[in-house]
Amino acid sequence: MSYAVVPSSRFRRQARTLAKQHPKDFPGLYDLALEILRVDPFGSSRRSRILKLTRIAPGKGQYRLRLRRYRFRYDVRGRTVELLFCGLRREDTYK
């Protein structure tokens, strides 16, 4: 069972900026995030650090994947994972 992972335009801009600022670690972790989300976006295997955020409306990034100091927020609709936000922990990740 595989999910389609679709980045939003905002996500693509943020990912491009992070790749320029952190060329050593972000591209590899981004690829890992895509791999994880294609297989298990709900974190049911408990292998990855996925959390369903409370009090977050659909369309605002109900789920969060944590990889080292990076956070990826996304929604799941059917068999599609929509990436909405990526950033460093110290930034406005949860706003």
N, C-alpha and C positions, 0 to 999 in steps of 0.2 A: 504494500500500500504506500503510495507516494503522493505527496502534496505538491502543488505548483506554488512556487514562491515568487511573488510579484512586488517589486519595490515601488513605492510612491515617488513622485518627483522630488518631494522634500527629502525623502530618505536618500535618493541618489545624490543630491547636492551635499548632504551631510557626509555621506560615505566618501565622496570625492575629496572633500576638505580633510577628513581624517586620514585618508590615504596619503595626502600630501604632507600633512603634519607629522604623521607617524608611519613612515614607509617600511620600517623594519617589522612591526608587529601587526598592524591593522589588516593589511591584505590577507594574511594567512588566517587570522581569526574571523574575518568576514567570510572566507571560503568555508571555514569550519561551521560557522553559524548557518550558512545556507544548507550545508550537508545535514546538520541536526534538524533544521526545520522541515526539510523535505521528508524526513523519516518520522519524526516524533514531535510535532509542534505543541502538544499538550504536556509533554514531559512525563508521560505515563511510565516510561521505563526507568525513570529516576537517575539516568546516567548524566543528564545535563541539568544545569541550574535554571529551570524554568518555573516561573511563578505566575499565577493568575492574580492580577492586581485587583484589589477591592475598590469599590466606589468609582470605577472608571467605566464610562459609557462605551458601548460598541462604536467603533470608528475612531476611538481615541487611543488605542493601543492597550487592549485588555491584558495582554500577556507580555512578560519580560524574560528575555534570555540574558543571562550574565556570563560573560567570558572574560576572565581576568578583570581589567578595569573598564571594559566596554559593556554597554547596555544596548540591547536591541529590543524595541517595542513593536508589537505587531498584533493583528487581529486574525482570527481564523473564520473563514466563511466557506462552509462546505468543504471542498477539497483544495481551497486556495488560501495561502498564507499571505496576507498583505503587510509588508514591512512599512512601518510608519515613522520610526525614529531610530537613530543610532547616535551614541555619544559616549563621552567619558563619564565616569561616575560623578566627578566633581561638577559637571555642568548641570543644566536644568533637565535632567533625565526624566523626572517624574512630573513635570509640569506640562 
